[in-house]
Amino acid sequence: MIKIGAFSPKTIAFAGVAVVALAALVGASPLKTVESGYEGVLMDWGAVQQTTLEPGKLHFIIPFYQSMSRVSTQPQTSVTHEKAATHDLQDVNTSVAVTYHIDPSDVPFFYSKFRNATRLTERVIAPAISNDVKAVTAHYNAEELVTRSMKRSRILSLRL
């Protein structure tokens, strides 16, 4: 058997495997943090857990079994451009901006249903705005849309 210095090939192989295992464990990074303005979503084998990881704390994640995603709880704005017809069949282009935020206690539900704000906008916000703008605009003629714009804005705000 060939010896390299005071170490046998088995010892060197064992040390190499230990270094690779340690590098994999460190690379998996079992310690995670969540930045301010975000909540962490904990997942076990990809299944969303109902507990959230709070910002500003150090969290231990079991490598390869658990993972974490960050969800913004900061105010976000979704702008939708809609085309509708008035009571007298005039075409009207409307832009509606909706500002919202995800409540930290609702983050697991939000993440399991939408994953991100873009999907929320596509699936919920934009269709709701489209329906409401068309329904409210149809009750006015073109002149009333201009003269009663504040009333129309209040009605849209209440519907959304």
N, C-alpha and C positions, 0 to 999 in steps of 0.2 A: 504494500500500500504506500502511495506517495504522500508525503506530508509536506505541507507548505508552512514553513516556520514551525510554530507549535500547534497549528490547527490541522485537523484531518479534513478530507474532502466532505465528509458527512456533516461536520461542524460548520463548515463554510456554506454548504447547501442549506442547512437549517437556518443559519443566520440570514442568508439571502431570502428565504421564504418568509422569515419573520419581518424583514425590512419591507418586502413587497406587501405583506398583510397590513403592516402599520401604515404604509403609504396609502393603501386603499381605504383604511379606516379614517385617516386624516383627510383624504380626498373626499370622502363621503360627508365630512363635516357634520358631526352630530350636534353641534351647538349652533343655534340659529337665533337671530334677533329680528325684530319687526320695527320698522321705522315709525316715527310719529306720523299720524294721519293715515295709518294702515292698520288692518287687523290680519292676523295670520290664521289661515285655515289649515287645520291638521287633518291629514289623511292617513289611514291605515290600509296598505295595499291599494291605494287609490280611492277608497271609500271615505267620503266626507264625514268627519266626526262633528258632533254638535258643540264641542267646546272650541273657543277661539284662543289664539295666542295673542296676548296683549302687547301693545307697543312699549318699548323702553325696557324690556326684560330679556334675560338670556334664557332660552328654552332648549331643553335636551330632546333631540329627535333620534329615535332608534334607526340607525342607517339601514337602508334597503327595505325596511318594513314600513317606516313612516316617511312622509314627505310633507312639505309645507308650501302653500302659495300665499301671496300677499294680495289683499283686496283693499282698494282705496276707500276710506270713509270720509274723504274730503268732498266738499261741494263740487258737483260736476254739472255742466250745462250741455243740454242736447238741443240743437237747432234743427227744425224741420221746415221745409218749404212745401206749401200745399197750394193746389189750384182748386178753386171751388166756383160754384155758380150762384148768383144772387137770385132773389125771387123773380126779377124781371129778366133772367137768363143772361146776365152780363158775367163774363169771366173775371175772376179776382184771384190775384196771386198773394198769398199770405205767408209770412215767416213767423214761426212761433218758437220761442226759446223757453225751455223748461229747465230750471235749476233744481237739483235734488242731491241727496247724499244717502249712502247706505248706513242704516243704523248698525252699530257694532254688534248688537244682539242678533241681528238678522243676517249676518255675514255667512254663516254656514248654509242657510237656505238659499241666499242669493247665489253663492258659489256653485251649489249643486244644480241649480236651475239655469243659470246664465253664464257663469264663469267670468264674464267681464262686462263693462258698461256698454260696449258696442252691441253685444247681443241683447242686452236689456232694451236699448234704444230701438233696435230692429224689431224685436218681438212684442214689446209692450208700449213703449212711449210713442213711437211714430204712428202705429195704427190708431191709438187712442186720439192723438192730436188730429190725424186725418179725418176720422169720423166726426169729432166734435167741431172742427172748423167747417166742414161741409154742412153739418146740421145747423149750426148757428148762422152761417152765411146765407143759407137758403131762406131764412125768415126775414131778410132785409132786401130792399132794392138797392141799386147802386148809390143813389143819393143818400139814403139812410146809413149806409156803411160809412160814409164820410162824416155825416153830421152826428151820428150816434156811436162814434168809435169807442168812447169810454164805456158806454153801456155794453157794447159787444165784447170788449176786453174783460169786463167784470164777469159776464156770463161764461166766457171761455175759461176764465180762471176758476170759477166755481165748478164747471164740468170736469176739469182736469184734476 
